[in-house]
């Protein structure tokens, strides 16, 4: 594979992974490709063998053409009005967002402006790193009570039905008020939330 083609394939893999909201480690596990090798592939620093190419295609659920000829993805016609994705209660793609278990909806849509995730907030103490999302975010409490922590503001307590619209680029974390298990809907731009 030529250097230019390796870079194009790497960029296509990264874009498809981001569209699905997967971390590098998640794609590595799904494709059974070592994390260090996958990182080099995405950066265009190594050429792909046939076996690795096929594993990535299977994990990403795309044809080889989508990686070899990334312009195919770019040539997809603009979205037509009337798209929809139905998310039934308890259904969705499993997500781990900073240690919070969640179910993301509408992940079958390849191009979407935002991602809704229902999170189970059970920890009463903030541990670990802060989270960051691309662009704006919105959080509303479905059950229980949640505390929104950030690297800019004092902790904010939210009860059932309360919501907050905020800059997702601001570091944030969620805990359950008084350790009471809670559920919250987080809507963020893009396909994923990253740990700081």
Backbone as CSV, one residue per row, in Angstrom:
resi,resn,N_x,N_y,N_z,CA_x,CA_y,CA_z,C_x,C_y,C_z
1,UNK,0.853,-1.170,0.000,0.000,0.000,0.000,0.901,1.236,0.000
2,UNK,0.616,2.191,-0.850,1.449,3.392,-0.939,1.256,4.271,0.290
3,UNK,2.191,5.194,0.493,2.117,6.084,1.656,0.847,6.935,1.624
4,UNK,0.518,7.451,0.446,-0.692,8.268,0.318,-1.950,7.470,0.592
5,UNK,-1.980,6.232,0.102,-3.138,5.370,0.324,-3.243,4.993,1.803
6,UNK,-2.099,4.728,2.448,-2.105,4.405,3.879,-2.683,5.554,4.687
7,UNK,-2.307,6.777,4.338,-2.826,7.953,5.051,-4.329,8.093,4.833
8,UNK,-4.800,7.857,3.600,-6.233,7.960,3.294,-7.033,6.888,4.029
9,UNK,-6.502,5.664,4.059,-7.168,4.569,4.770,-7.214,4.885,6.265
10,UNK,-6.096,5.359,6.804,-6.047,5.712,8.219,-7.063,6.774,8.578
11,UNK,-7.183,7.795,7.736,-8.158,8.868,7.974,-9.585,8.321,7.903
12,UNK,-9.839,7.401,6.968,-11.174,6.807,6.828,-11.513,5.965,8.064
13,UNK,-10.542,5.196,8.552,-10.760,4.372,9.754,-11.079,5.277,10.940
14,UNK,-10.305,6.335,11.106,-10.525,7.255,12.231,-11.910,7.898,12.137
15,UNK,-12.305,8.359,10.937,-13.606,9.006,10.764,-14.741,8.023,11.090
16,UNK,-14.644,6.798,10.589,-15.680,5.793,10.852,-15.737,5.440,12.340
17,UNK,-14.586,5.353,12.984,-14.538,5.051,14.423,-15.199,6.181,15.203
18,UNK,-14.872,7.412,14.869,-15.474,8.563,15.552,-16.981,8.609,15.317
19,UNK,-17.423,8.308,14.091,-18.852,8.297,13.783,-19.613,7.330,14.680
20,UNK,-18.936,6.255,15.073,-19.575,5.249,15.918,-19.397,5.549,17.409
21,UNK,-18.596,6.562,17.708,-18.374,6.920,19.109,-17.466,5.961,19.842
22,UNK,-16.633,5.228,19.105,-15.747,4.243,19.719,-14.396,4.861,20.037
23,UNK,-13.802,4.390,21.112,-12.425,4.760,21.408,-11.510,3.883,20.557
24,UNK,-10.253,4.246,20.528,-9.261,3.435,19.812,-9.230,2.024,20.406
25,UNK,-9.312,1.941,21.734,-9.280,0.643,22.419,-10.492,-0.209,22.048
26,UNK,-11.672,0.429,21.899,-12.874,-0.331,21.530,-12.735,-0.923,20.130
27,UNK,-12.259,-0.125,19.179,-12.077,-0.653,17.829,-11.005,-1.729,17.821
28,UNK,-9.946,-1.536,18.584,-8.878,-2.533,18.682,-9.444,-3.876,19.137
29,UNK,-10.290,-3.847,20.162,-10.887,-5.079,20.684,-11.843,-5.705,19.671
30,UNK,-12.669,-4.871,19.035,-13.647,-5.389,18.070,-12.971,-5.996,16.844
31,UNK,-11.876,-5.376,16.406,-11.200,-5.838,15.192,-10.098,-6.842,15.489
32,UNK,-9.778,-7.012,16.777,-8.680,-7.893,17.185,-7.374,-7.475,16.520
33,UNK,-7.129,-6.173,16.563,-5.903,-5.573,16.036,-5.230,-4.877,17.220
34,UNK,-3.935,-5.126,17.452,-3.269,-4.488,18.593,-3.441,-2.969,18.570
35,UNK,-3.631,-2.398,19.751,-3.868,-0.968,19.896,-2.754,-0.143,19.262
36,UNK,-1.509,-0.537,19.488,-0.383,0.226,18.930,-0.398,0.185,17.407
37,UNK,-0.744,-0.953,16.830,-0.817,-1.065,15.367,-1.952,-0.215,14.818
38,UNK,-3.097,-0.245,15.503,-4.257,0.516,15.053,-3.964,2.015,15.095
39,UNK,-3.278,2.446,16.129,-2.905,3.852,16.238,-2.037,4.268,15.052
40,UNK,-1.084,3.424,14.680,-0.209,3.727,13.538,-1.000,3.730,12.228
41,UNK,-1.982,2.840,12.131,-2.827,2.804,10.929,-3.575,4.122,10.795
42,UNK,-4.219,4.570,11.891,-5.001,5.814,11.831,-4.131,7.020,11.513
43,UNK,-2.888,6.988,11.946,-1.980,8.105,11.687,-1.286,7.992,10.333
44,UNK,-1.560,6.899,9.596,-0.952,6.692,8.285,0.527,6.368,8.364
45,UNK,0.964,5.841,9.526,2.380,5.561,9.739,2.774,4.134,9.388
46,UNK,1.805,3.332,8.982,2.108,1.952,8.603,1.142,1.528,7.511
47,UNK,1.582,0.598,6.696,0.676,0.102,5.655,-0.089,-1.100,6.200
48,UNK,-1.278,-1.285,5.689,-2.158,-2.361,6.136,-1.944,-3.625,5.332
49,UNK,-1.889,-4.747,6.036,-1.919,-6.035,5.370,-3.373,-6.399,5.105
50,UNK,-3.584,-7.364,4.227,-4.936,-7.767,3.845,-5.753,-8.223,5.051
51,UNK,-5.150,-9.051,5.920,-5.885,-9.597,7.065,-6.362,-8.483,8.006
52,UNK,-5.506,-7.516,8.291,-5.879,-6.407,9.169,-6.962,-5.554,8.501
53,UNK,-6.828,-5.324,7.212,-7.830,-4.558,6.468,-9.202,-5.213,6.583
54,UNK,-9.260,-6.520,6.407,-10.529,-7.257,6.485,-11.090,-7.204,7.901
55,UNK,-10.238,-7.344,8.918,-10.704,-7.271,10.309,-11.314,-5.903,10.610
56,UNK,-10.664,-4.857,10.128,-11.188,-3.502,10.353,-12.520,-3.308,9.641
57,UNK,-12.630,-3.802,8.418,-13.882,-3.684,7.665,-15.013,-4.415,8.386
58,UNK,-14.732,-5.597,8.893,-15.767,-6.358,9.611,-16.188,-5.620,10.875
59,UNK,-15.212,-5.133,11.632,-15.523,-4.438,12.881,-16.317,-3.164,12.621
60,UNK,-15.963,-2.437,11.570,-16.642,-1.180,11.235,-17.902,-1.391,10.402
61,UNK,-18.109,-2.644,9.960,-19.266,-3.011,9.143,-19.348,-2.191,7.866
62,UNK,-18.221,-2.139,7.151,-18.165,-1.446,5.862,-17.470,-2.338,4.852
63,UNK,-17.694,-2.044,3.585,-16.988,-2.746,2.519,-15.561,-2.217,2.430
64,UNK,-14.685,-3.009,1.847,-13.288,-2.609,1.679,-13.194,-1.290,0.925
65,UNK,-14.087,-1.081,-0.044,-14.065,0.155,-0.827,-14.162,1.404,0.038
66,UNK,-14.869,1.320,1.183,-15.017,2.485,2.048,-13.694,2.898,2.690
67,UNK,-12.747,1.951,2.776,-11.435,2.282,3.336,-10.426,2.586,2.241
68,UNK,-10.471,1.807,1.163,-9.504,1.986,0.071,-9.825,3.252,-0.719
69,UNK,-11.132,3.539,-0.879,-11.564,4.720,-1.635,-12.427,5.578,-0.719
70,UNK,-11.812,6.304,0.242,-12.601,7.076,1.199,-13.485,8.138,0.561
71,UNK,-13.216,8.484,-0.699,-14.076,9.479,-1.347,-15.498,8.959,-1.503
72,UNK,-15.688,7.630,-1.408,-17.034,7.060,-1.465,-17.864,7.620,-0.313
73,UNK,-17.261,7.675,0.893,-17.967,8.208,2.049,-18.286,9.686,1.853
74,UNK,-17.339,10.412,1.255,-17.539,11.839,1.052,-18.551,12.112,-0.057
75,UNK,-18.742,11.134,-0.946,-19.657,11.323,-2.064,-21.100,10.973,-1.699
76,UNK,-21.323,10.596,-0.420,-22.682,10.286,0.008,-23.523,11.553,-0.152
77,UNK,-24.691,11.442,-0.778,-25.503,12.643,-0.985,-25.902,13.269,0.344
78,UNK,-26.198,14.566,0.323,-26.594,15.238,1.558,-27.825,14.587,2.168
79,UNK,-27.958,14.755,3.470,-29.096,14.174,4.175,-30.401,14.698,3.603
80,UNK,-31.338,13.809,3.489,-32.671,14.173,3.049,-33.543,14.401,4.281
81,UNK,-34.521,15.299,4.204,-35.409,15.482,5.346,-36.198,14.208,5.604
82,UNK,-36.564,13.998,6.842,-37.388,12.845,7.165,-36.633,11.686,7.786
83,UNK,-35.355,11.864,8.085,-34.635,10.770,8.752,-35.192,10.592,10.151
84,UNK,-35.117,9.365,10.646,-35.486,9.148,12.031,-34.823,7.880,12.526
85,UNK,-34.652,7.838,13.834,-34.130,6.648,14.495,-34.966,6.448,15.746
86,UNK,-35.567,5.288,15.878,-36.416,4.993,17.026,-35.574,4.276,18.069
87,UNK,-35.640,4.769,19.299,-34.897,4.151,20.393,-35.919,3.692,21.422
88,UNK,-36.106,2.401,21.523,-37.063,1.838,22.468,-36.466,1.838,23.878
89,UNK,-37.341,1.837,24.879,-36.896,1.838,26.276,-35.930,0.678,26.513
90,UNK,-34.806,0.994,27.111,-33.810,-0.030,27.440,-32.941,-0.447,26.278
91,UNK,-33.147,0.138,25.095,-32.342,-0.211,23.933,-31.348,0.898,23.634
92,UNK,-30.331,0.563,22.876,-29.305,1.514,22.472,-27.956,0.838,22.483
93,UNK,-26.982,1.541,21.959,-25.616,1.021,21.923,-24.957,1.299,23.274
94,UNK,-24.396,0.262,23.890,-23.744,0.427,25.189,-22.586,1.391,25.081
95,UNK,-22.501,2.299,26.039,-21.416,3.270,26.104,-20.901,3.333,27.523
96,UNK,-19.621,3.520,27.664,-19.011,3.809,28.954,-18.471,5.219,28.831
97,UNK,-19.076,6.131,29.556,-18.651,7.531,29.505,-18.070,7.883,30.860
98,UNK,-16.766,7.868,30.941,-16.091,8.194,32.192,-16.492,7.295,33.347
99,UNK,-16.716,6.017,33.072,-17.114,5.080,34.110,-18.612,4.993,34.324
100,UNK,-19.391,5.819,33.633,-20.843,5.755,33.729,-21.376,4.870,32.610
101,UNK,-22.179,3.887,32.966,-22.781,3.018,31.953,-23.904,3.779,31.279
102,UNK,-23.987,3.646,29.965,-25.028,4.357,29.242,-25.475,3.620,28.006
103,UNK,-26.584,4.075,27.460,-27.116,3.566,26.199,-27.265,4.746,25.253
104,UNK,-26.548,4.704,24.142,-26.592,5.780,23.150,-27.637,5.445,22.098
105,UNK,-28.379,6.441,21.688,-29.408,6.251,20.678,-29.000,6.820,19.337
106,UNK,-29.638,6.378,18.295,-29.457,6.862,16.926,-28.065,6.579,16.376
107,UNK,-27.382,5.577,16.914,-26.028,5.284,16.444,-26.024,4.616,15.074
108,UNK,-27.197,4.189,14.605,-27.272,3.606,13.267,-27.197,4.679,12.186
109,UNK,-27.380,5.953,12.563,-27.252,7.046,11.605,-25.777,7.405,11.476
110,UNK,-25.211,7.259,10.287,-23.787,7.508,10.106,-23.419,8.963,10.311
111,UNK,-24.274,9.858,9.870,-23.987,11.280,10.031,-25.079,11.891,10.881
112,UNK,-24.694,12.322,12.060,-25.661,12.946,12.946,-25.000,14.137,13.633
113,UNK,-25.801,15.115,13.970,-25.277,16.326,14.586,-25.086,16.182,16.086
114,UNK,-25.843,15.291,16.710,-25.709,15.100,18.146,-25.992,13.646,18.499
115,UNK,-25.602,13.266,19.726,-25.808,11.903,20.201,-26.513,11.949,21.550
116,UNK,-27.677,11.288,21.687,-28.339,11.203,22.988,-27.872,9.942,23.720
117,UNK,-27.550,10.089,25.000,-27.098,8.944,25.801,-27.814,8.977,27.146
118,UNK,-28.489,7.874,27.497,-29.100,7.744,28.819,-28.052,7.105,29.722
119,UNK,-27.684,7.827,30.789,-26.613,7.391,31.680,-27.158,6.931,33.028
120,UNK,-26.549,5.876,33.558,-26.839,5.416,34.913,-25.796,6.052,35.819
121,UNK,-26.219,6.917,36.712,-25.298,7.623,37.609,-25.489,7.028,38.990
122,UNK,-24.479,6.290,39.474,-24.624,5.596,40.750,-23.593,6.015,41.796
123,UNK,-22.464,6.513,41.373,-21.416,6.886,42.317,-21.735,8.203,43.005
124,UNK,-21.528,8.257,44.327,-21.776,9.469,45.079,-20.571,10.383,45.163
125,UNK,-19.382,9.847,44.875,-18.155,10.635,44.946,-17.558,10.763,43.556
126,UNK,-17.013,11.947,43.257,-16.366,12.147,41.957,-14.980,11.539,41.986
127,UNK,-14.721,10.646,41.067,-13.404,10.026,40.927,-13.023,10.087,39.457
128,UNK,-11.767,9.916,39.180,-11.326,9.870,37.789,-11.225,11.238,37.157
129,UNK,-10.984,11.200,35.868,-10.764,12.432,35.111,-12.075,13.040,34.655
130,UNK,-11.979,14.280,34.205,-13.159,14.971,33.688,-13.435,14.544,32.252
131,UNK,-14.654,14.755,31.817,-15.082,14.416,30.465,-15.164,15.693,29.640
132,UNK,-15.023,15.537,28.328,-15.185,16.669,27.418,-15.916,16.173,26.170
133,UNK,-16.837,17.003,25.695,-17.576,16.701,24.472,-17.342,17.835,23.488
134,UNK,-17.451,17.512,22.228,-17.301,18.524,21.178,-18.524,19.428,21.186
135,UNK,-18.327,20.736,21.205,-19.442,21.673,21.103,-20.313,21.714,22.345
136,UNK,-21.589,22.044,22.138,-22.531,22.193,23.241,-23.066,20.847,23.700
137,UNK,-23.576,20.836,24.945,-24.171,19.634,25.513,-25.385,20.033,26.339
138,UNK,-26.270,19.059,26.560,-27.453,19.281,27.378,-27.645,18.058,28.259
139,UNK,-27.957,18.307,29.526,-28.175,17.226,30.483,-29.496,17.468,31.187
140,UNK,-30.324,16.433,31.298,-31.554,16.524,32.075,-31.676,15.262,32.916
141,UNK,-32.183,15.418,34.132,-32.299,14.302,35.073,-33.633,13.595,34.842
142,UNK,-33.561,12.273,34.669,-34.763,11.469,34.443,-35.293,10.874,35.745
143,UNK,-34.379,10.359,36.588,-34.763,9.808,37.896,-33.678,10.173,38.908
144,UNK,-34.078,10.291,40.161,-33.107,10.589,41.217,-32.644,12.034,41.172
145,UNK,-31.402,12.232,41.570,-30.798,13.562,41.582,-29.330,13.427,41.217
146,UNK,-28.843,14.373,40.427,-27.485,14.308,39.884,-26.749,15.599,40.215
147,UNK,-25.435,15.478,40.439,-24.594,16.661,40.628,-23.676,16.765,39.410
148,UNK,-23.696,17.941,38.760,-22.805,18.213,37.630,-21.586,18.955,38.171
149,UNK,-20.417,18.341,38.023,-19.155,18.950,38.434,-18.478,19.487,37.181
150,UNK,-17.724,20.572,37.322,-16.983,21.079,36.177,-15.678,21.688,36.638
151,UNK,-14.831,22.001,35.669,-13.553,22.622,36.017,-13.672,24.148,36.053
152,UNK,-14.900,24.684,35.892,-15.098,26.133,35.895,-16.070,26.566,36.998
153,UNK,-17.174,25.832,37.164,-18.234,26.221,38.085,-18.266,25.339,39.336
154,UNK,-18.934,25.845,40.366,-19.180,25.052,41.573,-20.124,23.910,41.204
155,UNK,-20.104,22.799,41.958,-21.027,21.694,41.673,-22.478,22.169,41.642
156,UNK,-23.230,21.628,40.680,-24.616,22.017,40.461,-25.523,20.822,40.713
157,UNK,-26.432,20.934,41.695,-27.383,19.859,41.996,-28.601,19.996,41.090
158,UNK,-29.023,18.868,40.514,-30.170,18.837,39.603,-31.116,17.721,40.016
159,UNK,-32.415,18.020,40.084,-33.423,17.021,40.412,-34.175,16.576,39.177
160,UNK,-35.145,15.706,39.361,-35.939,15.172,38.248,-36.535,16.325,37.444
161,UNK,-36.320,16.294,36.144,-36.849,17.302,35.245,-35.960,18.522,35.076
162,UNK,-34.976,18.704,35.969,-34.048,19.825,35.820,-33.102,19.541,34.658
163,UNK,-32.694,20.596,33.988,-31.764,20.450,32.880,-30.742,21.560,32.877
164,UNK,-29.655,21.319,32.188,-28.620,22.332,32.044,-28.009,22.213,30.653
165,UNK,-27.880,23.341,29.987,-27.239,23.438,28.678,-25.854,24.004,28.953
166,UNK,-24.790,23.364,28.434,-23.445,23.827,28.763,-22.463,23.552,27.634
167,UNK,-21.326,24.183,27.736,-20.238,23.986,26.777,-19.596,22.637,27.074
168,UNK,-19.723,21.690,26.144,-19.175,20.356,26.344,-17.657,20.334,26.430
169,UNK,-17.006,21.374,25.921,-15.551,21.438,25.995,-15.054,21.732,27.394
170,UNK,-15.949,22.224,28.256,-15.615,22.445,29.653,-15.520,21.063,30.302
171,UNK,-14.505,20.821,31.098,-14.402,19.526,31.769,-15.592,19.335,32.685
172,UNK,-16.219,18.143,32.638,-17.376,17.895,33.491,-17.401,16.444,33.959
173,UNK,-18.123,16.210,35.052,-18.317,14.872,35.598,-19.687,14.844,36.261
174,UNK,-20.240,13.646,36.434,-21.553,13.487,37.052,-21.455,12.540,38.229
175,UNK,-22.146,12.889,39.314,-22.267,11.981,40.448,-23.727,11.945,40.869
176,UNK,-24.076,10.905,41.617,-25.432,10.786,42.140,-25.505,11.553,43.461
177,UNK,-26.540,12.363,43.614,-26.747,13.132,44.845,-26.925,12.149,45.999
178,UNK,-26.099,12.278,47.028,-26.141,11.436,48.219,-26.060,9.950,47.878
179,UNK,-25.384,9.611,46.779,-25.201,8.211,46.396,-26.467,7.519,45.934
180,UNK,-27.532,8.280,45.715,-28.819,7.721,45.281,-28.757,7.420,43.786
181,UNK,-28.886,6.147,43.359,-28.819,5.832,41.923,-29.785,6.699,41.116
182,UNK,-29.283,7.220,40.011,-30.054,8.154,39.194,-29.835,7.865,37.718
183,UNK,-30.711,8.413,36.897,-30.567,8.318,35.444,-30.660,9.709,34.872
184,UNK,-29.837,9.960,33.858,-29.839,11.273,33.216,-29.678,11.103,31.718
185,UNK,-30.246,12.031,30.979,-30.095,12.057,29.523,-29.057,13.120,29.190
186,UNK,-27.962,12.694,28.566,-26.926,13.604,28.094,-27.023,13.661,26.573
187,UNK,-27.150,14.853,26.033,-27.160,15.041,24.578,-25.931,15.867,24.249
188,UNK,-25.046,15.295,23.431,-23.816,16.013,23.091,-23.612,16.033,21.586
189,UNK,-22.914,17.060,21.120,-22.601,17.147,19.699,-21.567,16.092,19.349
190,UNK,-21.570,15.673,18.096,-20.604,14.692,17.641,-20.973,13.289,18.080
191,UNK,-19.999,12.394,17.927,-20.266,10.983,18.180,-19.746,10.473,19.506
192,UNK,-18.841,11.208,20.175,-18.284,10.660,21.405,-17.913,11.727,22.412
193,UNK,-17.715,11.259,23.636,-17.237,12.071,24.749,-15.906,11.462,25.145
194,UNK,-14.925,12.306,25.430,-13.595,11.788,25.781,-13.244,12.156,27.208
195,UNK,-12.367,11.337,27.810,-11.852,11.645,29.138,-10.661,12.563,29.001
196,UNK,-10.586,13.535,29.866,-9.514,14.528,29.865,-8.226,13.929,30.422
